[in-house]
Amino acid sequence: MSHVLVSVAWPYANGPRHIGHVAGFGVPSDVYARYERMIGNDVLMVSGTDEHGTPILVQADAEGVTAQELSNRYNRVISQDLCNLGLSYDLFTRTTTKNHEHVVQDMFTQCLKNGYIYKGTQMVAISPSTGRTLPDRYIEGTCPICGYDGARGDQCDNCGNELDPIDLKNPVSKINGETPRFEETEHFFLDLPALAEANLAWLKTREGWRTNVINFSIGLFKEVKPRAITRDIDWGIPVPVDGWIDNPNKKLYVWFDAVIGYLSASIEWARRQGDDDAWRKWWNDPEALSYYFMGKDNITFHSQIWPSELLGYNGEGSRGGEPGDMGKLNLPTEVVSSEFLSMEGRKFSSSRGIVIYVKDILARYQVDAVRYYISVAGPETSDSDFTWEQFVRHNNDELVSGWGNLVNRVATLLHKNFGEIPQVDESQFTDEDHALLETTLKAFGTVGNFIHTHRQKAGLNEAMRVAGEVNKYISATEPWKIKDNPERLAAVLYTAAQAVLDVNTLLAPYLPHSAQKVWETMGGTGIFSPLPHIEEVTDLDNPQFTYPIITGEYKLGENVHPWKRENIVSGTKIDKPTPIFQKIPVEAVQEELERFQSELDARKAKEKARLEAEKAKLGQE
């Protein structure tokens, strides 16, 4: 048994999540975690909502609420959406807990003690109208490296290079279009150059990473500069240094604290289990494995910034040092990054209304239809496009007509002819029967290897191919025509039932909700594929603060079915089945496109009215 940490990107608490988000970090991480539990590994899957930073303040101001109130609202929305999607977190928490604050400050203090954080000055962008520091991501301009018009103040999405806002040509604020002014202020910096050699050496030991991820990560070290990890802002984690800790206008940079969330969430989980040191099995044991799931825009923070923080804490950079009280912390085993998912040929953008929210799609369609589409057509290693036409086609042709129909046919034939899994005479099995069961048995190794090596799309395609082989077997043996040979009929349906249960196990990491239904349809009892739930908890260090967490019980052999064949049992009762999946009317494609356009038009009209009102107000002044 291995200890496997599944670290899932932290969704920003400034709005509900859309399908593009969960295609990158949500469903792929859950498929992996479920599979690793099924093969017997001890999995800890953690994440939470990322709630600090200027963007939260900007939106809170616009809505007339406090940053904490805004974070509280979207923490609940996001938690519910991800729980409904079936993401099997051991703990999904948030970055505004006292536990997180303490862990972040411990990391900062030890990195400072080891000499990898220092004080310096930096030119920062200031809004002329408000006097407030502008977040890097809210400044756009022309990239000084590749000339891309639309680069952000922290990174150019076109060439992938890290940037500072002052580097941009013709910078403007995305908030109100004004040109920022730049002022020199004092900040603490993470000394990336002093950690670069160790970070790069670690990267060069990585094997099996997706080519785009490892190449991009290594490319980050062509030119390495120190990175400011504090901001002139009043919303965030206090800087644990005399003269700074009580300064209301100096806080730690949101990206410095957010990646530490993987560690703080693990510690919170352990504390909630009643074993404060349980997290160390995943973080201090050098044999433990850790996998970080995200979209490609977050690679920098997980293959350079976070490893540098860990190396700095461990005292493993060019200045030496020693670990703090948390001990030597493990670096990531792999950064598993997906590419981007677009929508009907357009880039997802909540601000522009190019969006399909998780809540909305789950309100209209089965959750496993959504998970299936993301898994089979998502942006695993290249950008992909969500289209309603393809969503409906994959659901109707593959889930309903392929897999769902197979389960229904076999269960119906069993119910009609025997009412149970029949007793079988070995002499009635043919080479055809044995060949099918050999095919489904071998698939455990093939599909499992695909999932383990993060080739989930290939794994799902193989599982569905095997389901197709079972369908071919049913068509070839034609059990509905076997009228005068009950022993042969029993052998055919026994074989088909075993094959269906095998395929159901192969599909369980991808389709946990329907896997439970298939299990019950084939006579199974108890929980086959566990789902998460939401609990309301009290902050471990602040009794006045309560919030929801996503958690669950996932125990192999109790409610997690093992990744292997479970032999069916003769005499198991089979009831008349009901359909597992629902067919989506083809008319839904046009309905969804019209719904989207209507919402987009309404959004544009509202924005136009707002701008005209502002112009009128300025004219009066």
Stockholm file with secondary structure:
# STOCKHOLM 1.0

chainA/1-621         MSHVLVSVAWPYANGPRHIGHVAGFGVPSDVYARYERMIGNDVLMVSGTDEHGTPILVQADAEGVTAQELSNRYNRVISQDLCNLGLSYDLFTRTTTKNHEHVVQDMFTQCLKNGYIYKGTQMVAISPSTGRTLPDRYIEGTCPICGYDGARGDQCDNCGNELDPIDLKNPVSKINGETPRFEETEHFFLDLPALAEANLAWLKTREGWRTNVINFSIGLFKEVKPRAITRDIDWGIPVPVDGWIDNPNKKLYVWFDAVIGYLSASIEWARRQGDDDAWRKWWNDPEALSYYFMGKDNITFHSQIWPSELLGYNGEGSRGGEPGDMGKLNLPTEVVSSEFLSMEGRKFSSSRGIVIYVKDILARYQVDAVRYYISVAGPETSDSDFTWEQFVRHNNDELVSGWGNLVNRVATLLHKNFGEIPQVDESQFTDEDHALLETTLKAFGTVGNFIHTHRQKAGLNEAMRVAGEVNKYISATEPWKIKDNPERLAAVLYTAAQAVLDVNTLLAPYLPHSAQKVWETMGGTGIFSPLPHIEEVTDLDNPQFTYPIITGEYKLGENVHPWKRENIVSGTKIDKPTPIFQKIPVEAVQEELERFQSELDARKAKEKARLEAEKAKLGQE
#=GR chainA/1-621 SS CCEEEEEECCCBSSSCCBHHHIIIIIHHHHHHHHHHHHTTCEEEEEEEEBCCSHHHHHHHHHHTSCHHHHHHHHHHHHHHHHHHTTCCCSEEEETTSHHHHHHHHHHHHHHHHTTCEEEEEEEEEECTTTCCBCCGGGEEEECTTTCCEEEESSBCTTTCCBCCGGGSEEEEETTTCCCCEEEEEEEEEECHHHHHHHHHHHHTTCCSCCHHHHHHHHHTTSSCCCEECEEECSSSCBCCSTTTTTCTTEEECHHHHHHHHHHHHHHHHHHHHTCTTTTHHHHTCTTCEEEEEEEGGGHHIIIIIHHHHHHHHHTCSTTCCCCCTTCSCCCCSEEEEECCEEETTEECBTTTTBCCBHHHHHHHSCHHHHHHHHHHHSCSSSCEEECHHHHHHIIIIIIIIIIIHHHHHHHHHHHHHTSBCCCCCGGGCCHHHHHHHHHHHHHHHHHHHHHHTTCHHHHHHHHHHHHHHHHHHHHHHCGGGCCSCHHHHHHHHHHHHHHHHHHHHHHTTTCHHHHHHHHHHTTCCSCSSCCCEEEEEEETTEEEEEEEEEECCCCBTTTBCCSSCCCCCTTCBCCCCCCSSCCCCTHHHHHHHHHHHHHHHHHHHHHHHHHHHHHHHHHHC
#=GC SS_cons         CCEEEEEECCCBSSSCCBHHHIIIIIHHHHHHHHHHHHTTCEEEEEEEEBCCSHHHHHHHHHHTSCHHHHHHHHHHHHHHHHHHTTCCCSEEEETTSHHHHHHHHHHHHHHHHTTCEEEEEEEEEECTTTCCBCCGGGEEEECTTTCCEEEESSBCTTTCCBCCGGGSEEEEETTTCCCCEEEEEEEEEECHHHHHHHHHHHHTTCCSCCHHHHHHHHHTTSSCCCEECEEECSSSCBCCSTTTTTCTTEEECHHHHHHHHHHHHHHHHHHHHTCTTTTHHHHTCTTCEEEEEEEGGGHHIIIIIHHHHHHHHHTCSTTCCCCCTTCSCCCCSEEEEECCEEETTEECBTTTTBCCBHHHHHHHSCHHHHHHHHHHHSCSSSCEEECHHHHHHIIIIIIIIIIIHHHHHHHHHHHHHTSBCCCCCGGGCCHHHHHHHHHHHHHHHHHHHHHHTTCHHHHHHHHHHHHHHHHHHHHHHCGGGCCSCHHHHHHHHHHHHHHHHHHHHHHTTTCHHHHHHHHHHTTCCSCSSCCCEEEEEEETTEEEEEEEEEECCCCBTTTBCCSSCCCCCTTCBCCCCCCSSCCCCTHHHHHHHHHHHHHHHHHHHHHHHHHHHHHHHHHHC
//
